[in-house]
Amino acid sequence: MAPTDIPPPLEGKKRRIGVMTSGGDAPGMNGSVRAVVRMALHSNCEAYAIYEGYDGLVKGGDMIKEMQWEDVRGFLSEGGTLIGTARCKEFMERDGRRTAAKNMILNGIDALIICGGDGSLTGADKFRGEWPSLLEELVEKKELTAEQVAPFKHLNIVGLVGSIDNDLSMTDATIGCYSSLARICEAIDSVDTTATSHQRAFVVETMGRHCGWLTLMAGVATGADFIFIPEQPAKEGWEGGMLNIIRKHRAMGKRKTIVIVAEGAIDEHLNKITPTQIKEILSGAGLDTRVTTLGHVQRGGRPAAYDRMLSTLQGVEAVKAVLEATPETPSPVICMIENKIVRRPLLEAVAQTKKVAEAIEKKQFETAMELRDAEFAEYYKSYQITTSSEQPELLLPKEKRMRVGIIHVGAPAGGMNAATRAAVAYCLARGHQPVALHNGFPGLIRHHSDKPLGAVRDITWLDAESWANKGGSEIGTNRGLPSEDLETVAYVFKEYKIEALFVVGGFEAFTAVSELRKGREHYKSFKIPMVILPATISNNVPGTEYSIGSDTCLNALIEYCDACRQSASASRRRVFVIETQGGESGYIATVAGLSIGAFAVYTPEDGISLKMLDRDIDALRDTFIKDKGQNRAGKIILVNEKASKTYSVQIIADIIAEAGKGKFESRHGVPGHFQQGTTPSPMDRVRAVRFAFRSMEHIEQYAGMDSEAIIDDAMSTAVIGIRGAKVQFSPMEAIEKKETDWHRRRPRKEFWIDLKEYVDILSGRPPNNVAKK
């Protein structure tokens, strides 16, 4: 007998959207569930959580639950998946899928957003393909009537990739991969100290059956001596090759050896390579060797800042994709290319992913590398250069070799040392001489000729080898600019034969290169190629959407905010008002706000007015009145340090406390330099390496060129950066004139401005809440 109480579809384009997590859990999945639920409710749709993945879809009943706004409160900072995931054999059978279709119709659900791996997404698309025939069978078997299924003729599916392995093609990052990488790097950094103390070798096993992304990135981020990944199987005689590199490193003075092996590591004959096997080889060579298997530690814990932001933005995009879909639209999967959220055909992405494993099985290893994104091959090449001490085939002819000055300018930022280490390794591999210019331009001006050790020093491989995971700046950094004494800077460049300049830093570095570029008119020694690698926690350098150090800052800030929120929630109705750094740019405050689910974010771009505060206090009052004893009730407001000259965090906190009249209270917090972080995040480390290599390749184009020919090329002073879906160089002169707000020390057009809207939507903050300056 067919049931009678099926809810009719919602009017117009409104949908009932089901959201589920499936496959292996990944940190950040909860963020996507929260974003889907709240974006759906904001769009006047209804949201349903399907508990325990496909198992819940087949079992129905209480496993499919309508979600309200408060049901996902506190989800963003939690690891794993709070709505559960389980393997489901029934869904693999047609009878199971028919039951799942019936349960969806019984709840009136006509769209499904799935966060899972490629297997989960393939199952979802198959479900969509069978949907019309499943409905016919339900009518034939009299489980539902033709009238009941008629409004549900089309099912929309949208995929979100939740996977720590980062194994889906067509996306640079999957939800959970950077959190997992952070766990691995944290473990290797910890092992590093004991390895150095005892001059030991450690073999570390990471997850990744068919994908070596975690292993490769951990190798790049930690400066491991050797790695084993499935896409690049070990060649015949790999044992000797590995020992050769390790012995060379030891002969140069390195006290430790780290080898990272993916669980799917193989040789070119497809024989498995195990950590025990590697240990025996190293022990046989006289090295005191230990094995560390990280296992499920890699899956656990709270999501990193990037995964919180990624899952939130992808969840929002998934709801938009559902609302824009037509019956003819192919199922999309939401992907990330560099800094841009994009939609890709789900089936195409899954098919390309499966081709990687097939290529490895057929021993077509070059094809396997090509099927991974271009970034993967680039990182592999970078890793090879930074770890192998002698590669004669890479050496340039003597006339193409340069003395490359490396200088840090501005405040310290996580990843500066990783970028310098990579630049040094690249220079030495190609035959260039890297020269460290210590303590920025003031160091150069005042101490270039000090004896016995001046500010200008050649760097050896051993000097920089241990810098991969170090925070701060090992060669020293300073906010001072060359204009302090341009003549002396020109003299030092000439005296020490600096033939190219690699500048790592923030807005001061940008300003410094601008001054040197303009100084070419008067000083011949500035007629050399110069590249800036943006490195600042503020992420305010024109010409890029990403600066090294900003991810480390976000992770430090989120750790601080999580602690404040825990305190606020334990004390029940409390608001924390937290000051963030960032100068005149609200980037850090906004992205941190998105990543912690802040109630409001105040930035210099919008300013703060009394009317705005008044409206926010009214909204807080309403929220706390509705709060019927729920947990996780603390609220956070983030305030950029320069959002207002009048309203400091203390004043805002006092105003809120006064308005609370005992119903709720307020505290303020200033994390200050804590935001610079300690150990740089893996993202900052690996991107620092990639950008440093690109920068060196760019500089190399000018080797042997006449100084006048160099200055005729606008790209001879350039800034490297991510712009949308690309990494590219931009000429300094054009960026200075057209894209720089010099007064406010930030780009004229800030790419992240639209994210502020999502902070407000997902926190439920009232709209039109902006103080116009």
Buried (B, 14 or more C-beta within 10 A) or exposed (E): EBEEEBBEBBEEEBBBBBBBBBBBBBBBBBBBBBBBBBBBBBBEBBBBBBBBBBBBBBBBEEBBBBBEBBBBBBBBBBBBBBBBBBEBEBBEEEEBBBBBBBBBBBBBBBBBBBBBBBBBBBBBBBBBBBBEEBBEBBBEEEBBBEEBBEBBEBBBBBBBBBBBBBBBBBBBBBBBBBBBBBBBBBBBBEBBEEBEEEEBBBBBBBBBEBBBBBBBBBBBBBBBBBBBBBBBBBEEEBBEBBBBBBBBBBEEEBEBBBBBBBBBBBBEEEEEBBBEBBBBBBEEBEBEBBBBEBEEBBBBBBBBBBBBBBBBBBBBBBBBBBBEBEEEBBBBBBBBBBBBBBBBBBBEBBEBBBBBBEBBEEEBBEBBBBBBBEBBBBBBEBBBBBBBBEEEEBBBEEEEBBBBBBBBBBBBBBBBBBBBBBBBBBBBBBBBBBBBBBBBBBBBBBBBEEEEEBBBBEBEBEBBBBBBBBBBBBBBBBBBBBBBBBEBBBBBBEEBEBBBBBBBBBBBBBBBBBBBBBBBEEBEBBBBBBBBBBBBBBBBBBBBBBBBBBBBBBBBBBBBBBEBBBBBBEBBBBBBBBBBBBBBBBBBBBBBBBBBBBBBBBBBBBBBBEEBBEBBBEBBBEBBEEBEEEEBBBBBBBBBBBBBEEBBBBBBBBBBBEBBEEEBBBBBBBBEEBBBBEBBBBBBBBBBBBBBBBBBEBBBEBBEBEBEEBBEBEBBBBBBBBBEBEBBBBBBBBBBEEBBBEEBBBBEEBBBBEBBEBBBBBBBBEEEBBBEE
